[in-house]
């Protein structure tokens, strides 16, 4: 630190700190997705996701999501698998990069992903496999969800970060495969994390009965007296259509207007807040929210404030020591310039899985086996929006669930 080249190193940090943020790099592709120019977004994201960098993981997450939106499920699954392996291999920070981040910006270290993001990787992989009809591969990801939740619990993370959506999706997959006891256990696990899912009471009662858990079934009937059992649940000639709806956009992370050393989350407006499914010759059905991504993202940042404050205090002390040592050896001007460079380059880490939706919703209904045509219409307060998917063909198989995925982008 007493050498002139050390001063150059500090000034280099200043230059790096002045570079564009992750949010500014990703904004163009997000705008393209919102306007329906999905291929343009993919063209922007692909080179970023393929480039080896400290930001590669977060670019892979956004690229994988964009591919899923485009209906390119095989390519999406390949990208999410790569991201999943990266999470496992890179769950550490090198000493040298920690030092750089301490003297400069926190976004100079490798992005590791938030706990809820790590679980959602498996959920997105499961959705990709479901859309390709690869139920065995979807089941593998279901098991991975449980493994990840166990590890995150050991790390002492908050309960809401364990992601009830992933557990709930696991229950749907188990049930569609006829493994009702496993489905019941997954629904129970999901309810323990968050019992607000409006579908859960029916799912718990249905799978408790189908798995012959008589005591649990009777207890659940008393716990949820408002649930009226539907004969279609037990009709072997009928199946269920499940629309996995990703609604809107999660909050964006930007610099706090008070101090750019701190991040602030800004909710993103959506003209669509729900979805109506119209099945020709059958009727209309409306989406219900099963997982609030926006709420989890905001809670996670709020809970990390204490950790960020402690880290900033330590970094401030370290920068003062480095600047003083440079001043002593290189003179007042050198020390002053080093202090200024480190202060200016000190900024919040704005990286996040930025293509996540505001929330996950579902539309579900039981139907006789056969071929159907439907339309999905985005709505706001009952009024139609620009989000629309017409003439969608699907098949209901006896005793199984048919999964379809849709993202409202406006």
C-alpha positions as CSV (number, residue, x, y, z in Angstrom):
1,X,0.0,0.0,0.0
2,X,3.0,2.3,0.4
3,X,4.0,2.0,-3.2
4,X,2.9,4.4,-6.0
5,X,1.3,1.5,-7.9
6,X,-0.9,1.0,-4.9
7,X,-2.3,4.5,-5.4
8,X,-2.9,3.6,-9.1
9,X,-4.8,0.6,-7.9
10,X,-7.0,2.7,-5.7
11,X,-7.6,5.1,-8.6
12,X,-8.5,2.1,-10.8
13,X,-11.2,1.2,-8.3
14,X,-12.6,4.7,-8.8
15,X,-12.7,4.1,-12.5
16,X,-14.5,0.8,-12.0
17,X,-16.9,2.4,-9.6
18,X,-17.8,4.9,-12.3
19,X,-18.8,2.2,-14.8
20,X,-22.4,1.5,-15.6
21,X,-24.5,-0.5,-13.1
22,X,-26.1,-3.8,-13.6
23,X,-29.5,-2.1,-13.7
24,X,-28.5,0.2,-16.5
25,X,-27.1,-2.7,-18.5
26,X,-30.3,-4.8,-18.1
27,X,-32.8,-2.0,-18.7
28,X,-32.9,-2.3,-22.5
29,X,-33.7,-6.0,-22.5
30,X,-36.4,-5.4,-19.8
31,X,-38.0,-2.7,-21.9
32,X,-38.0,-5.0,-24.9
33,X,-39.7,-7.7,-23.0
34,X,-42.4,-5.3,-21.7
35,X,-43.1,-4.2,-25.3
36,X,-43.3,-7.7,-26.6
37,X,-40.0,-7.7,-28.5
38,X,-38.8,-10.9,-26.8
39,X,-36.2,-11.8,-29.5
40,X,-34.5,-8.4,-29.2
41,X,-34.3,-9.0,-25.4
42,X,-32.8,-12.4,-25.9
43,X,-30.2,-11.0,-28.3
44,X,-29.1,-8.5,-25.7
45,X,-29.0,-10.9,-22.8
46,X,-27.3,-13.9,-24.5
47,X,-23.7,-12.4,-24.8
48,X,-23.9,-11.1,-21.2
49,X,-25.0,-14.5,-19.9
50,X,-22.3,-16.4,-21.9
51,X,-19.5,-14.1,-20.7
52,X,-17.4,-15.2,-17.8
53,X,-17.7,-12.5,-15.2
54,X,-18.7,-11.8,-11.5
55,X,-22.1,-10.9,-12.9
56,X,-22.6,-14.0,-14.9
57,X,-25.0,-15.8,-12.5
58,X,-27.5,-12.9,-12.4
59,X,-27.4,-12.5,-16.2
60,X,-28.0,-16.3,-16.6
61,X,-31.1,-16.0,-14.4
62,X,-32.5,-13.1,-16.5
63,X,-31.6,-14.9,-19.7
64,X,-33.2,-18.1,-18.6
65,X,-36.4,-16.3,-17.6
66,X,-36.5,-14.5,-21.0
67,X,-36.1,-17.8,-22.8
68,X,-39.0,-19.2,-20.8
69,X,-41.2,-16.2,-21.7
70,X,-40.3,-16.9,-25.4
71,X,-41.5,-20.5,-25.0
72,X,-38.0,-21.8,-25.6
73,X,-38.2,-24.2,-22.7
74,X,-35.3,-26.5,-23.6
75,X,-32.9,-23.6,-24.0
76,X,-34.3,-22.1,-20.8
77,X,-33.7,-25.3,-18.8
78,X,-30.1,-25.5,-20.1
79,X,-29.4,-21.9,-18.9
80,X,-31.0,-22.5,-15.5
81,X,-29.0,-25.8,-15.0
82,X,-25.8,-23.8,-15.7
83,X,-26.9,-21.2,-13.1
84,X,-27.7,-23.9,-10.6
85,X,-24.3,-25.4,-11.0
86,X,-22.7,-22.0,-10.6
87,X,-24.5,-21.4,-7.4
88,X,-23.1,-24.6,-6.0
89,X,-19.5,-24.1,-7.2
90,X,-19.3,-20.4,-6.4
91,X,-20.7,-20.2,-3.0
92,X,-17.7,-18.3,-1.7
93,X,-15.8,-15.1,-2.1
94,X,-12.0,-14.9,-2.7
95,X,-10.0,-13.0,-0.1
96,X,-8.7,-10.7,-2.8
97,X,-12.1,-9.8,-4.2
98,X,-13.4,-9.1,-0.6
99,X,-10.5,-6.7,-0.2
100,X,-11.4,-5.0,-3.4
101,X,-15.0,-4.7,-2.4
102,X,-14.0,-3.3,1.0
103,X,-12.0,-0.5,-0.6
104,X,-14.4,0.0,-3.5
105,X,-17.9,-1.3,-4.3
106,X,-19.7,-4.4,-3.2
107,X,-20.6,-5.2,-6.8
108,X,-17.0,-6.0,-7.4
109,X,-17.4,-9.5,-5.9
110,X,-19.0,-12.5,-7.5
111,X,-22.8,-12.5,-7.3
112,X,-24.0,-15.5,-5.3
113,X,-27.7,-15.1,-5.4
114,X,-30.3,-14.5,-2.7
115,X,-31.7,-17.6,-0.8
116,X,-35.1,-17.3,-2.4
117,X,-33.5,-16.9,-5.8
118,X,-31.6,-20.2,-5.3
119,X,-34.8,-22.1,-4.6
120,X,-36.6,-20.4,-7.5
121,X,-34.0,-21.7,-9.9
122,X,-35.4,-25.2,-9.2
123,X,-38.9,-23.9,-9.5
124,X,-38.2,-22.4,-12.9
125,X,-36.5,-25.6,-14.0
126,X,-39.5,-27.6,-12.9
127,X,-41.8,-25.3,-14.9
128,X,-39.6,-25.7,-18.0
129,X,-39.8,-29.5,-17.7
130,X,-43.5,-29.4,-17.1
131,X,-44.0,-27.4,-20.3
132,X,-41.9,-30.0,-22.2
133,X,-43.9,-32.9,-20.7
134,X,-40.8,-34.2,-18.9
135,X,-42.4,-35.0,-15.5
136,X,-39.5,-37.2,-14.3
137,X,-37.1,-34.3,-14.7
138,X,-39.6,-32.0,-13.0
139,X,-39.7,-34.4,-10.1
140,X,-35.9,-34.2,-9.8
141,X,-36.1,-30.5,-9.3
142,X,-38.9,-31.0,-6.8
143,X,-36.4,-33.1,-4.7
144,X,-33.8,-30.4,-5.2
145,X,-36.1,-27.8,-3.7
146,X,-36.3,-29.8,-0.4
147,X,-32.5,-30.2,-0.4
148,X,-32.0,-26.4,-0.8
149,X,-34.6,-25.6,1.8
150,X,-32.8,-27.8,4.3
151,X,-29.5,-26.0,3.6
152,X,-31.0,-22.6,3.8
153,X,-32.6,-23.4,7.1
154,X,-29.2,-24.5,8.4
155,X,-27.8,-21.1,7.3
156,X,-30.4,-19.4,9.6
157,X,-32.3,-17.5,6.9
158,X,-35.9,-16.3,7.5
159,X,-38.8,-18.6,7.0
160,X,-40.4,-16.6,4.2
161,X,-37.2,-17.0,2.1
162,X,-37.8,-20.7,1.9
163,X,-40.2,-20.1,-0.9
164,X,-43.6,-21.7,-0.4
165,X,-44.3,-21.5,-4.2
166,X,-41.6,-24.1,-4.9
167,X,-43.0,-26.5,-2.3
168,X,-46.5,-25.9,-3.6
169,X,-45.5,-26.6,-7.2
170,X,-43.9,-29.8,-5.9
171,X,-47.2,-30.8,-4.4
172,X,-49.0,-30.3,-7.8
173,X,-46.4,-32.4,-9.6
174,X,-46.6,-35.2,-7.1
175,X,-50.4,-35.2,-7.2
176,X,-50.4,-35.3,-11.0
177,X,-48.2,-38.3,-10.9
178,X,-50.6,-40.1,-8.6
179,X,-48.3,-39.9,-5.5
180,X,-50.9,-38.4,-3.2
181,X,-49.0,-39.0,0.1
182,X,-46.0,-37.1,-1.3
183,X,-48.3,-34.4,-2.6
184,X,-49.9,-34.1,0.8
185,X,-46.5,-33.7,2.5
186,X,-45.5,-31.0,0.1
187,X,-48.8,-29.1,0.6
188,X,-48.2,-29.3,4.4
189,X,-44.7,-28.0,4.0
190,X,-45.9,-25.1,1.8
191,X,-48.6,-24.2,4.4
192,X,-46.0,-24.2,7.2
193,X,-44.1,-21.5,5.3
194,X,-47.1,-19.5,4.2
195,X,-50.7,-20.6,4.8
196,X,-52.2,-17.7,2.8
197,X,-52.3,-19.6,-0.5
198,X,-56.1,-19.8,-1.3
199,X,-55.9,-23.2,-3.0
200,X,-54.2,-24.9,0.0
201,X,-57.3,-25.8,2.1
202,X,-58.8,-27.7,-0.8
203,X,-55.5,-29.4,-1.8
204,X,-54.8,-30.5,1.8
205,X,-58.3,-32.0,2.2
206,X,-58.3,-33.7,-1.2
207,X,-54.8,-35.3,-0.9
208,X,-55.3,-36.3,2.8
209,X,-58.4,-38.3,1.7
210,X,-56.7,-39.7,-1.4
211,X,-53.6,-40.8,0.6
212,X,-55.9,-42.4,3.2
213,X,-54.7,-40.2,6.0
214,X,-58.1,-40.5,7.8
215,X,-57.2,-38.6,11.0
216,X,-55.6,-35.8,9.0
217,X,-58.6,-35.6,6.7
218,X,-61.1,-35.4,9.5
219,X,-59.0,-32.7,11.3
220,X,-58.7,-30.7,8.1
221,X,-62.4,-30.8,7.5
222,X,-62.9,-29.2,10.9
223,X,-60.1,-26.7,10.3
224,X,-61.5,-25.6,7.0
225,X,-65.3,-25.9,7.3
226,X,-65.8,-23.5,4.4
227,X,-64.4,-26.0,1.9
228,X,-67.0,-27.9,0.0
229,X,-65.5,-31.1,-1.5
230,X,-65.9,-31.2,-5.3
231,X,-66.9,-34.6,-6.7
232,X,-64.7,-33.9,-9.7
233,X,-61.7,-34.3,-7.4
234,X,-62.3,-38.0,-7.1
235,X,-63.7,-38.7,-10.6
236,X,-61.1,-40.8,-12.4
237,X,-62.5,-39.7,-15.8
238,X,-61.6,-36.1,-15.1
239,X,-58.4,-34.1,-15.0
240,X,-57.3,-30.6,-14.0
241,X,-55.9,-27.7,-16.0
242,X,-53.4,-25.6,-14.1
243,X,-52.3,-22.2,-15.5
244,X,-49.0,-21.0,-14.0
245,X,-49.3,-17.2,-14.2
246,X,-46.3,-14.9,-13.7
247,X,-47.8,-11.5,-13.2
248,X,-45.9,-8.2,-13.8
249,X,-42.5,-7.3,-12.6
250,X,-40.8,-7.5,-9.3
251,X,-39.4,-4.4,-7.6
252,X,-36.2,-2.8,-9.2
253,X,-33.2,-2.1,-7.1
254,X,-31.6,1.3,-7.5
255,X,-29.5,3.7,-5.5
256,X,-31.1,5.3,-2.5
257,X,-31.8,9.0,-3.3
258,X,-30.3,9.8,0.1
259,X,-27.0,8.0,-0.4
260,X,-25.8,5.8,-3.3
261,X,-24.0,3.5,-0.8
262,X,-27.4,2.0,0.0
263,X,-29.9,0.2,-2.3
264,X,-33.6,1.0,-2.5
265,X,-36.3,-1.1,-4.0
266,X,-38.9,0.6,-6.2
267,X,-42.2,-1.2,-7.1
268,X,-42.9,-1.5,-10.8
269,X,-46.4,-0.5,-12.0
270,X,-48.4,-3.2,-13.8
271,X,-51.5,-2.4,-15.9
272,X,-52.4,-6.1,-15.5
273,X,-53.0,-7.4,-12.0
274,X,-55.0,-10.6,-12.7
275,X,-55.9,-13.0,-15.5
276,X,-59.2,-14.4,-16.7
277,X,-59.3,-17.8,-18.5
278,X,-62.2,-18.4,-20.9
279,X,-62.6,-22.0,-22.0
280,X,-64.8,-22.3,-25.1
281,X,-68.1,-23.9,-24.2
282,X,-67.2,-24.1,-20.5
283,X,-67.0,-20.7,-18.9
284,X,-64.7,-18.2,-17.2
285,X,-62.2,-18.7,-14.4
286,X,-60.0,-16.2,-12.6
287,X,-56.4,-16.3,-11.2
288,X,-55.5,-16.3,-7.6
289,X,-52.2,-15.2,-6.1
290,X,-50.1,-18.0,-4.5
291,X,-46.8,-16.3,-3.9
292,X,-45.9,-12.6,-3.5
293,X,-42.4,-12.1,-4.9
294,X,-42.4,-8.4,-4.4
295,X,-43.1,-8.8,-0.7
296,X,-40.3,-11.3,-0.3
297,X,-37.7,-9.2,-2.1
298,X,-38.5,-6.2,0.0
299,X,-38.4,-8.1,3.2
300,X,-35.1,-9.7,2.3
301,X,-33.5,-6.3,1.7
302,X,-35.0,-4.9,4.9
303,X,-33.7,-7.8,7.0
304,X,-30.2,-7.4,5.5
305,X,-29.9,-3.7,6.5
306,X,-28.2,-4.6,9.8
307,X,-25.6,-6.7,8.0
308,X,-25.0,-4.0,5.4
309,X,-24.6,-1.3,8.1
310,X,-22.0,-3.4,9.9
311,X,-20.1,-4.1,6.6
312,X,-20.2,-0.4,5.7
313,X,-18.8,0.6,9.1
314,X,-16.0,-1.9,8.8
315,X,-15.3,-0.8,5.2
316,X,-15.2,2.9,6.2
317,X,-12.6,2.2,8.9
318,X,-10.5,0.2,6.5
319,X,-10.6,3.0,3.9
320,X,-9.6,5.6,6.4
321,X,-6.6,3.4,7.4
322,X,-5.5,2.9,3.8
323,X,-5.9,6.6,2.9
324,X,-3.8,7.6,6.0
325,X,-1.0,5.1,5.1
326,X,-0.9,6.5,1.6
327,X,-0.8,10.0,3.0
328,X,2.1,9.2,5.3
329,X,4.2,7.6,2.5
330,X,3.1,9.5,-0.6
331,X,2.0,12.9,0.8
332,X,-1.2,14.8,1.6
333,X,-2.4,15.0,-2.0
334,X,-2.0,11.3,-2.6
335,X,-3.8,10.5,0.6
336,X,-6.6,12.9,-0.3
337,X,-7.0,11.5,-3.8
338,X,-7.1,8.0,-2.5
339,X,-9.8,8.8,0.1
340,X,-11.9,10.6,-2.6
341,X,-11.5,7.7,-5.0
342,X,-12.6,5.1,-2.5
343,X,-15.5,7.2,-1.3
344,X,-16.8,7.9,-4.8
345,X,-16.4,4.3,-5.9
346,X,-18.3,3.1,-2.8
347,X,-21.8,2.3,-4.1
348,X,-24.6,-0.2,-3.4
349,X,-24.8,-3.5,-5.1
350,X,-27.8,-3.3,-7.5
351,X,-27.6,-6.8,-8.9
352,X,-30.8,-8.9,-8.6
353,X,-32.8,-11.4,-10.6
354,X,-34.5,-8.6,-12.4
355,X,-36.9,-10.5,-14.6
356,X,-38.8,-12.1,-11.7
357,X,-42.5,-11.3,-11.7
358,X,-44.3,-9.3,-9.1
359,X,-46.1,-12.4,-8.0
360,X,-47.1,-15.9,-9.0
361,X,-50.8,-16.7,-9.6
362,X,-52.7,-19.8,-10.7
363,X,-55.9,-20.6,-12.5
364,X,-57.2,-24.1,-11.9
365,X,-60.3,-26.1,-12.8
366,X,-61.4,-29.7,-13.2
367,X,-62.7,-30.9,-16.6
368,X,-63.8,-34.1,-18.4
369,X,-61.0,-35.7,-20.5
370,X,-60.8,-34.2,-23.9
371,X,-59.6,-31.4,-26.2
372,X,-60.2,-27.7,-25.3
373,X,-59.6,-24.2,-26.6
374,X,-59.1,-21.2,-24.3
375,X,-58.2,-17.6,-24.2
376,X,-56.2,-15.9,-21.4
377,X,-57.0,-12.2,-20.8
378,X,-55.1,-9.9,-18.5
379,X,-57.5,-7.8,-16.4
380,X,-57.3,-4.8,-14.0
381,X,-60.3,-4.3,-11.8
382,X,-62.3,-6.6,-14.1
383,X,-61.4,-4.5,-17.2
384,X,-59.3,-6.1,-20.0
385,X,-55.7,-5.0,-20.6
386,X,-53.3,-5.4,-23.5
387,X,-52.1,-8.8,-22.2
388,X,-53.9,-11.5,-24.1
389,X,-53.3,-15.1,-25.4
390,X,-55.9,-16.4,-27.8
391,X,-56.9,-19.8,-29.2
392,X,-54.8,-21.9,-26.9
393,X,-55.3,-25.6,-27.4
394,X,-54.8,-28.1,-24.6
395,X,-55.7,-31.6,-23.7
396,X,-57.1,-33.0,-20.4
397,X,-56.1,-36.5,-19.5
398,X,-58.0,-38.6,-17.0
399,X,-56.6,-38.4,-13.5
400,X,-53.8,-36.0,-14.4
401,X,-53.0,-32.3,-14.5
402,X,-52.3,-30.3,-17.6
403,X,-49.9,-27.5,-17.0
404,X,-49.6,-24.3,-19.1
405,X,-47.4,-21.2,-18.4
406,X,-48.1,-17.6,-19.1
407,X,-46.4,-14.3,-18.3
408,X,-48.2,-11.0,-18.2
409,X,-45.6,-8.3,-19.1
410,X,-47.5,-5.1,-19.1
